[in-house]
Amino acid sequence: MASTTPHQEELDPRDPRSLLVLARDARVVADDAERSVFIAAAQWALAHPATDEWDSACVPGTEREVAIAGEGAPLVAEFCIDEFAAAIGLSTDAGHYYIGDALELAARLPRCWRRVEAGEVPVWRARKIAQATRLLSPEAVDLVDQRLASFAHSIGGRGIEQTVRAAEAEADPELLKARREAADDKRHVTIYSRHVDFHGRVDIEGALDLADALDLEDALAAVAAQLKDLGCEESLDARRAMALGELARREASLTFDSVGTAEPVRSKRTLQLYVHINHAPGQNPFGTIARVENTRTALDLDTLRSWCTDPDTQIVVRPVLDLAEQRSSESYEIPTLLREQVILRDVTCVFPHCTRPARSADIDHIVPWDEGGTTSTDNLASCTYTHI
């Protein structure tokens, strides 16, 4: 347990650092208290299985067994939820989810749960994991537990989602295939031409493959820039809307040949892939899925494979970049490969809890160059300008 938190009157206004000490110590105390409540919630659920008869202000014979966690977790006696929720100041519904999250971890994610008990994973982060796994099969949730246990203290929402999707894919490939086919059926572009406003504007809505959406984004940006160069003074949004119309008129003559006549010239889609190979066990929490860097999302490998085999995709093969290799330069300037290595290694800004992508951050020396710092892998880090 942390030392006693200083009282506000003991703070020295001439030393603002004392506020940081207060905040840090108070956070430790709050985390310890929340962990104790969360552990008690799991123990309470386990102490009240559905078959137990216990003293409670309820009508005999009316209590039901309820499932508050995923498949394989113990069922609990219904009215025990009300009692515990009231004791900690939650509504019955909120208590249902709170106790359910605790039981999900204790019963189905034992590796992550041990880290919660040890104070190594905050309750709020552990609950995000529990909420993401509740609908998983026992086989899939065990894969998640194996992969996340070492990273549970730091992984974010996207990482949890990626891990869950990868576990589902491995545990039930047929389910993944069905979901992919269902997602394909949801692609559409809808033009609400019957709903025109007084100024002749209509709304458009669509759902595209990511690769197609990125190509469309590039095309809209390029045509909008051309319109500006030609003297168009409309806003960027207006020029992008105009660009979509220009694209439609330019491509109206496109034909998709099926009888051997010449096909129209089409630009190639460029796909740059980084294949991360981890030889050490436990070093890849995401499993067999692809991570899209510019959108910070995950894709299953079959989707990625379909893009790579598209005849309109240009694949660029680059030399292997070992993220563990120590690279260096004799100059202050950072070479391209060294910069790319640091970006791929850090993924995000390295400032505590910052999630901004490393690709848009500055790459700077940890020990300044003019103080003897080297331009090398272990002396460079990705950091947004506000955190440098």
Contacts in CASP RR format, 6 or more apart in sequence:
PFRMAT RR
TARGET T0000
AUTHOR 0000-0000-0000
METHOD contacts of the structure
MODEL  1
MASTTPHQEELDPRDPRSLLVLARDARVVADDAERSVFIAAAQWALAHPA
TDEWDSACVPGTEREVAIAGEGAPLVAEFCIDEFAAAIGLSTDAGHYYIG
DALELAARLPRCWRRVEAGEVPVWRARKIAQATRLLSPEAVDLVDQRLAS
FAHSIGGRGIEQTVRAAEAEADPELLKARREAADDKRHVTIYSRHVDFHG
RVDIEGALDLADALDLEDALAAVAAQLKDLGCEESLDARRAMALGELARR
EASLTFDSVGTAEPVRSKRTLQLYVHINHAPGQNPFGTIARVENTRTALD
LDTLRSWCTDPDTQIVVRPVLDLAEQRSSESYEIPTLLREQVILRDVTCV
FPHCTRPARSADIDHIVPWDEGGTTSTDNLASCTYTHI
1 29 0 8 1.000
1 32 0 8 1.000
2 25 0 8 1.000
2 28 0 8 1.000
2 29 0 8 1.000
2 32 0 8 1.000
3 25 0 8 1.000
5 22 0 8 1.000
5 25 0 8 1.000
5 26 0 8 1.000
5 29 0 8 1.000
6 18 0 8 1.000
6 21 0 8 1.000
6 22 0 8 1.000
6 25 0 8 1.000
8 22 0 8 1.000
11 18 0 8 1.000
11 19 0 8 1.000
11 22 0 8 1.000
12 18 0 8 1.000
31 119 0 8 1.000
31 122 0 8 1.000
31 123 0 8 1.000
32 119 0 8 1.000
34 122 0 8 1.000
34 123 0 8 1.000
34 124 0 8 1.000
35 116 0 8 1.000
35 117 0 8 1.000
35 119 0 8 1.000
35 122 0 8 1.000
35 123 0 8 1.000
37 88 0 8 1.000
38 98 0 8 1.000
38 101 0 8 1.000
38 102 0 8 1.000
38 116 0 8 1.000
38 123 0 8 1.000
38 126 0 8 1.000
39 102 0 8 1.000
39 116 0 8 1.000
39 117 0 8 1.000
41 84 0 8 1.000
41 88 0 8 1.000
41 98 0 8 1.000
41 99 0 8 1.000
41 100 0 8 1.000
41 102 0 8 1.000
41 103 0 8 1.000
42 99 0 8 1.000
42 102 0 8 1.000
42 103 0 8 1.000
42 105 0 8 1.000
42 106 0 8 1.000
42 113 0 8 1.000
44 80 0 8 1.000
44 84 0 8 1.000
44 99 0 8 1.000
45 68 0 8 1.000
45 74 0 8 1.000
45 76 0 8 1.000
45 80 0 8 1.000
45 99 0 8 1.000
45 100 0 8 1.000
45 102 0 8 1.000
45 103 0 8 1.000
45 106 0 8 1.000
46 74 0 8 1.000
46 103 0 8 1.000
46 106 0 8 1.000
46 107 0 8 1.000
48 54 0 8 1.000
48 76 0 8 1.000
48 77 0 8 1.000
48 80 0 8 1.000
49 74 0 8 1.000
49 75 0 8 1.000
49 76 0 8 1.000
49 77 0 8 1.000
50 64 0 8 1.000
50 65 0 8 1.000
50 66 0 8 1.000
50 74 0 8 1.000
50 75 0 8 1.000
50 76 0 8 1.000
50 77 0 8 1.000
51 65 0 8 1.000
52 77 0 8 1.000
54 77 0 8 1.000
54 80 0 8 1.000
56 63 0 8 1.000
56 79 0 8 1.000
56 80 0 8 1.000
56 83 0 8 1.000
58 79 0 8 1.000
63 77 0 8 1.000
63 78 0 8 1.000
63 79 0 8 1.000
64 78 0 8 1.000
65 75 0 8 1.000
65 76 0 8 1.000
65 77 0 8 1.000
65 78 0 8 1.000
66 75 0 8 1.000
66 76 0 8 1.000
66 77 0 8 1.000
66 78 0 8 1.000
66 81 0 8 1.000
67 73 0 8 1.000
67 75 0 8 1.000
68 76 0 8 1.000
68 81 0 8 1.000
68 96 0 8 1.000
68 99 0 8 1.000
68 100 0 8 1.000
68 103 0 8 1.000
69 100 0 8 1.000
69 101 0 8 1.000
69 103 0 8 1.000
69 104 0 8 1.000
69 107 0 8 1.000
69 108 0 8 1.000
69 130 0 8 1.000
69 134 0 8 1.000
70 104 0 8 1.000
70 108 0 8 1.000
70 133 0 8 1.000
70 134 0 8 1.000
70 135 0 8 1.000
70 136 0 8 1.000
70 141 0 8 1.000
71 136 0 8 1.000
71 137 0 8 1.000
71 138 0 8 1.000
72 107 0 8 1.000
72 108 0 8 1.000
72 138 0 8 1.000
73 103 0 8 1.000
73 104 0 8 1.000
73 107 0 8 1.000
73 108 0 8 1.000
74 103 0 8 1.000
74 107 0 8 1.000
76 99 0 8 1.000
76 103 0 8 1.000
81 92 0 8 1.000
81 95 0 8 1.000
81 96 0 8 1.000
81 99 0 8 1.000
82 92 0 8 1.000
84 95 0 8 1.000
84 99 0 8 1.000
85 91 0 8 1.000
85 92 0 8 1.000
85 94 0 8 1.000
85 95 0 8 1.000
85 96 0 8 1.000
85 98 0 8 1.000
85 99 0 8 1.000
88 95 0 8 1.000
88 98 0 8 1.000
90 98 0 8 1.000
97 131 0 8 1.000
100 130 0 8 1.000
101 126 0 8 1.000
101 127 0 8 1.000
101 130 0 8 1.000
101 131 0 8 1.000
102 130 0 8 1.000
104 130 0 8 1.000
104 133 0 8 1.000
104 134 0 8 1.000
105 112 0 8 1.000
105 113 0 8 1.000
105 116 0 8 1.000
105 126 0 8 1.000
105 129 0 8 1.000
105 130 0 8 1.000
106 113 0 8 1.000
108 133 0 8 1.000
108 138 0 8 1.000
108 141 0 8 1.000
108 142 0 8 1.000
108 145 0 8 1.000
109 129 0 8 1.000
109 130 0 8 1.000
109 133 0 8 1.000
109 141 0 8 1.000
109 144 0 8 1.000
109 145 0 8 1.000
109 148 0 8 1.000
110 145 0 8 1.000
111 145 0 8 1.000
111 146 0 8 1.000
111 148 0 8 1.000
111 149 0 8 1.000
112 121 0 8 1.000
112 126 0 8 1.000
112 129 0 8 1.000
112 145 0 8 1.000
112 148 0 8 1.000
112 149 0 8 1.000
112 152 0 8 1.000
113 126 0 8 1.000
114 149 0 8 1.000
115 121 0 8 1.000
115 149 0 8 1.000
115 152 0 8 1.000
115 153 0 8 1.000
116 123 0 8 1.000
116 126 0 8 1.000
120 152 0 8 1.000
120 153 0 8 1.000
121 152 0 8 1.000
121 153 0 8 1.000
122 153 0 8 1.000
125 152 0 8 1.000
125 153 0 8 1.000
125 155 0 8 1.000
125 156 0 8 1.000
126 152 0 8 1.000
128 156 0 8 1.000
128 157 0 8 1.000
128 160 0 8 1.000
129 144 0 8 1.000
129 148 0 8 1.000
129 152 0 8 1.000
129 160 0 8 1.000
132 144 0 8 1.000
132 157 0 8 1.000
132 160 0 8 1.000
132 161 0 8 1.000
132 164 0 8 1.000
133 140 0 8 1.000
133 141 0 8 1.000
133 144 0 8 1.000
133 164 0 8 1.000
136 144 0 8 1.000
136 164 0 8 1.000
136 167 0 8 1.000
136 168 0 8 1.000
136 171 0 8 1.000
137 171 0 8 1.000
137 172 0 8 1.000
139 171 0 8 1.000
139 172 0 8 1.000
140 164 0 8 1.000
140 167 0 8 1.000
140 168 0 8 1.000
140 170 0 8 1.000
140 171 0 8 1.000
140 172 0 8 1.000
141 167 0 8 1.000
143 166 0 8 1.000
143 167 0 8 1.000
143 170 0 8 1.000
143 171 0 8 1.000
144 163 0 8 1.000
144 164 0 8 1.000
144 167 0 8 1.000
146 282 0 8 1.000
147 163 0 8 1.000
147 166 0 8 1.000
147 167 0 8 1.000
147 282 0 8 1.000
147 284 0 8 1.000
147 285 0 8 1.000
147 286 0 8 1.000
147 287 0 8 1.000
148 155 0 8 1.000
148 160 0 8 1.000
148 163 0 8 1.000
148 285 0 8 1.000
150 282 0 8 1.000
150 285 0 8 1.000
151 285 0 8 1.000
155 163 0 8 1.000
155 285 0 8 1.000
156 355 0 8 1.000
158 296 0 8 1.000
158 297 0 8 1.000
158 298 0 8 1.000
159 285 0 8 1.000
159 286 0 8 1.000
159 298 0 8 1.000
161 298 0 8 1.000
162 286 0 8 1.000
162 289 0 8 1.000
162 291 0 8 1.000
162 298 0 8 1.000
163 285 0 8 1.000
163 286 0 8 1.000
163 287 0 8 1.000
165 289 0 8 1.000
165 298 0 8 1.000
165 300 0 8 1.000
166 286 0 8 1.000
166 287 0 8 1.000
166 288 0 8 1.000
166 289 0 8 1.000
166 298 0 8 1.000
167 287 0 8 1.000
168 175 0 8 1.000
168 176 0 8 1.000
169 176 0 8 1.000
169 288 0 8 1.000
169 289 0 8 1.000
169 300 0 8 1.000
170 287 0 8 1.000
170 288 0 8 1.000
176 300 0 8 1.000
176 302 0 8 1.000
177 302 0 8 1.000
180 300 0 8 1.000
180 302 0 8 1.000
180 303 0 8 1.000
186 207 0 8 1.000
187 206 0 8 1.000
187 207 0 8 1.000
187 208 0 8 1.000
187 209 0 8 1.000
188 205 0 8 1.000
188 206 0 8 1.000
188 207 0 8 1.000
189 204 0 8 1.000
189 205 0 8 1.000
189 206 0 8 1.000
189 208 0 8 1.000
190 204 0 8 1.000
190 205 0 8 1.000
190 206 0 8 1.000
191 202 0 8 1.000
191 204 0 8 1.000
192 202 0 8 1.000
192 203 0 8 1.000
192 204 0 8 1.000
192 205 0 8 1.000
193 202 0 8 1.000
195 202 0 8 1.000
195 203 0 8 1.000
196 202 0 8 1.000
204 244 0 8 1.000
208 216 0 8 1.000
209 303 0 8 1.000
210 292 0 8 1.000
210 295 0 8 1.000
210 297 0 8 1.000
210 299 0 8 1.000
211 269 0 8 1.000
211 271 0 8 1.000
211 307 0 8 1.000
211 310 0 8 1.000
211 313 0 8 1.000
214 294 0 8 1.000
215 269 0 8 1.000
219 243 0 8 1.000
219 247 0 8 1.000
220 240 0 8 1.000
220 243 0 8 1.000
220 244 0 8 1.000
220 247 0 8 1.000
221 240 0 8 1.000
222 243 0 8 1.000
223 239 0 8 1.000
223 242 0 8 1.000
223 243 0 8 1.000
223 246 0 8 1.000
223 247 0 8 1.000
224 236 0 8 1.000
224 239 0 8 1.000
224 240 0 8 1.000
224 242 0 8 1.000
224 243 0 8 1.000
227 234 0 8 1.000
227 239 0 8 1.000
227 242 0 8 1.000
227 243 0 8 1.000
227 246 0 8 1.000
228 239 0 8 1.000
232 239 0 8 1.000
232 242 0 8 1.000
234 242 0 8 1.000
253 264 0 8 1.000
254 264 0 8 1.000
255 261 0 8 1.000
255 263 0 8 1.000
255 264 0 8 1.000
256 263 0 8 1.000
257 263 0 8 1.000
266 312 0 8 1.000
268 312 0 8 1.000
268 313 0 8 1.000
268 314 0 8 1.000
269 307 0 8 1.000
269 310 0 8 1.000
269 312 0 8 1.000
269 313 0 8 1.000
269 314 0 8 1.000
270 313 0 8 1.000
270 314 0 8 1.000
270 316 0 8 1.000
271 307 0 8 1.000
271 308 0 8 1.000
271 313 0 8 1.000
271 314 0 8 1.000
271 315 0 8 1.000
271 316 0 8 1.000
272 316 0 8 1.000
272 318 0 8 1.000
273 290 0 8 1.000
273 304 0 8 1.000
273 308 0 8 1.000
273 315 0 8 1.000
274 293 0 8 1.000
274 321 0 8 1.000
274 344 0 8 1.000
276 284 0 8 1.000
276 323 0 8 1.000
278 284 0 8 1.000
286 298 0 8 1.000
288 301 0 8 1.000
289 298 0 8 1.000
289 299 0 8 1.000
289 300 0 8 1.000
289 301 0 8 1.000
290 298 0 8 1.000
290 299 0 8 1.000
290 300 0 8 1.000
290 301 0 8 1.000
290 303 0 8 1.000
290 304 0 8 1.000
291 297 0 8 1.000
291 298 0 8 1.000
291 299 0 8 1.000
292 298 0 8 1.000
292 299 0 8 1.000
293 357 0 8 1.000
293 359 0 8 1.000
294 359 0 8 1.000
296 357 0 8 1.000
307 313 0 8 1.000
308 315 0 8 1.000
321 337 0 8 1.000
321 340 0 8 1.000
321 341 0 8 1.000
321 344 0 8 1.000
322 341 0 8 1.000
323 341 0 8 1.000
323 344 0 8 1.000
323 345 0 8 1.000
325 341 0 8 1.000
325 377 0 8 1.000
326 376 0 8 1.000
326 377 0 8 1.000
326 378 0 8 1.000
327 335 0 8 1.000
327 337 0 8 1.000
327 338 0 8 1.000
327 341 0 8 1.000
327 376 0 8 1.000
327 377 0 8 1.000
328 338 0 8 1.000
328 374 0 8 1.000
328 375 0 8 1.000
328 376 0 8 1.000
328 377 0 8 1.000
329 335 0 8 1.000
329 338 0 8 1.000
329 375 0 8 1.000
329 376 0 8 1.000
330 375 0 8 1.000
331 375 0 8 1.000
332 369 0 8 1.000
332 375 0 8 1.000
333 375 0 8 1.000
334 342 0 8 1.000
334 363 0 8 1.000
334 375 0 8 1.000
334 380 0 8 1.000
338 375 0 8 1.000
338 376 0 8 1.000
338 377 0 8 1.000
338 380 0 8 1.000
339 363 0 8 1.000
341 377 0 8 1.000
342 358 0 8 1.000
342 363 0 8 1.000
342 377 0 8 1.000
342 380 0 8 1.000
342 381 0 8 1.000
342 382 0 8 1.000
343 358 0 8 1.000
343 359 0 8 1.000
343 363 0 8 1.000
343 382 0 8 1.000
344 358 0 8 1.000
345 377 0 8 1.000
346 358 0 8 1.000
346 361 0 8 1.000
346 381 0 8 1.000
346 382 0 8 1.000
347 357 0 8 1.000
347 358 0 8 1.000
348 354 0 8 1.000
348 355 0 8 1.000
348 356 0 8 1.000
348 357 0 8 1.000
348 358 0 8 1.000
348 361 0 8 1.000
348 382 0 8 1.000
349 355 0 8 1.000
349 356 0 8 1.000
349 357 0 8 1.000
349 358 0 8 1.000
349 361 0 8 1.000
349 382 0 8 1.000
349 383 0 8 1.000
349 384 0 8 1.000
349 387 0 8 1.000
350 381 0 8 1.000
350 382 0 8 1.000
350 383 0 8 1.000
351 383 0 8 1.000
351 384 0 8 1.000
351 387 0 8 1.000
354 384 0 8 1.000
354 387 0 8 1.000
356 384 0 8 1.000
358 382 0 8 1.000
360 384 0 8 1.000
361 382 0 8 1.000
361 383 0 8 1.000
361 384 0 8 1.000
362 382 0 8 1.000
362 383 0 8 1.000
362 384 0 8 1.000
362 385 0 8 1.000
362 388 0 8 1.000
363 380 0 8 1.000
363 381 0 8 1.000
363 382 0 8 1.000
364 380 0 8 1.000
364 381 0 8 1.000
364 383 0 8 1.000
364 388 0 8 1.000
365 373 0 8 1.000
365 374 0 8 1.000
365 375 0 8 1.000
365 379 0 8 1.000
365 380 0 8 1.000
366 373 0 8 1.000
366 379 0 8 1.000
366 380 0 8 1.000
366 381 0 8 1.000
367 373 0 8 1.000
367 374 0 8 1.000
367 379 0 8 1.000
369 375 0 8 1.000
373 379 0 8 1.000
END
